[in-house]
Amino acid sequence: VCIKLARGVDEVVRLTHEASVYRNELAKLWGIAVPKMYGFFIGHHEDDPVACLLLELCLGPSVPPCNSDEFIRLAMQNVRKIHTLGITQDLPLELHHFVMKDNKVLLVDFSRAVDHRCNNAMP
């Protein structure tokens, strides 16, 4: 698994939001356009709130792989699938927002995701 940790009120709020997006809006795309979510936990360490998001570990080839045209095609297909569900990441897409799982390109980091509704589902 991949473990994403948060400590402190602001970070826990962001990770709670991200877990909610994975659990609700993105659940149909687990393993297709985003990693599978295995769980989310909140607790305390000393006086600080802490949170832990468990996602599928994605250990594919490096991003982007040798064939960057194919990488871009696969990435944009999945951006569109997410966009069709009414979600946008609300940040510029950079390479660290993509991970490879086998030959699939998956998107990560939905801590700033927002609802986005439009008629054409084009990013």
C-alpha positions in Angstrom: 0.0 0.0 0.0 0.9 3.7 -0.3 0.4 5.6 2.9 -0.3 9.3 2.9 0.0 10.9 6.4 -1.2 14.2 7.8 -0.5 15.9 11.1 -2.0 19.1 12.4 -5.5 20.5 11.9 -5.0 22.0 8.4 -3.3 19.0 7.0 -5.9 16.6 8.5 -8.7 18.7 7.0 -7.1 18.5 3.5 -6.5 14.7 3.8 -10.0 14.2 5.1 -11.3 16.0 2.0 -9.1 14.0 -0.3 -10.3 10.7 1.3 -13.9 11.8 0.9 -13.3 12.5 -2.8 -11.7 9.1 -3.3 -14.5 7.3 -1.3 -17.4 9.1 -3.0 -16.9 10.8 -6.4 -13.9 8.7 -7.6 -15.0 5.2 -6.3 -16.1 4.2 -9.8 -12.6 4.9 -11.1 -10.5 3.0 -8.5 -7.8 1.1 -10.3 -8.9 2.6 -13.7 -8.0 6.3 -13.4 -7.0 6.6 -9.8 -5.4 4.2 -7.3 -7.7 2.0 -5.2 -8.5 3.3 -1.8 -8.1 0.8 1.1 -9.0 3.0 4.1 -8.8 6.3 6.0 -8.1 6.7 9.7 -8.1 9.7 12.1 -6.5 9.8 15.5 -4.3 11.8 17.8 -0.6 11.8 18.5 0.3 13.8 21.6 -1.9 16.9 21.2 -2.1 16.9 17.4 -4.7 15.4 15.2 -3.3 12.9 12.7 -4.8 11.1 9.7 -3.7 8.3 7.4 -5.0 7.5 3.9 -4.2 4.1 2.4 -4.0 3.8 -1.3 -3.0 1.2 -3.8 0.8 1.1 -4.3 1.6 1.9 -7.9 5.1 0.8 -9.0 5.0 0.9 -12.7 7.5 2.4 -15.1 8.8 5.9 -14.4 6.6 8.9 -15.4 6.6 9.6 -18.3 7.6 6.3 -19.8 9.7 6.1 -23.0 6.7 6.7 -25.3 5.6 10.1 -24.1 2.9 10.4 -26.7 1.2 7.3 -25.4 1.6 8.5 -21.8 -0.1 11.8 -22.7 -2.9 10.0 -24.5 -3.5 7.7 -21.5 -3.2 10.6 -19.0 -5.7 12.8 -20.8 -8.2 9.9 -21.1 -8.2 9.6 -17.4 -8.3 13.3 -16.8 -11.4 13.3 -18.9 -13.0 10.3 -17.0 -12.5 12.2 -13.7 -13.8 15.5 -15.3 -16.9 13.6 -16.5 -17.7 12.7 -12.9 -17.7 16.4 -12.1 -14.3 16.6 -10.3 -11.3 18.8 -11.1 -8.0 18.8 -9.1 -8.0 22.6 -9.0 -4.3 22.8 -9.5 -2.0 22.7 -12.5 -1.3 19.1 -13.6 2.3 18.2 -13.1 4.2 15.0 -13.4 3.9 14.3 -9.7 0.1 14.0 -10.1 0.6 10.9 -12.2 1.7 7.4 -11.2 2.0 4.3 -13.3 0.4 0.9 -12.5 1.5 -1.7 -14.9 0.8 0.1 -18.2 -1.9 2.4 -16.8 -1.6 6.1 -16.0 -3.4 7.0 -12.7 -3.9 10.4 -11.2 -3.2 11.2 -7.6 -3.5 14.2 -5.2 -7.1 15.2 -4.8 -6.5 17.3 -1.7 -7.7 20.4 -3.5 -10.4 18.7 -5.6 -13.5 20.7 -6.3 -16.9 20.0 -7.9 -16.9 21.0 -11.6 -19.9 20.6 -13.8 -20.0 21.5 -17.4 -21.6 20.2 -20.6 -18.8 18.8 -22.6 -16.5 17.0 -20.2 -13.4 18.3 -21.9 -10.6 19.3 -19.5 
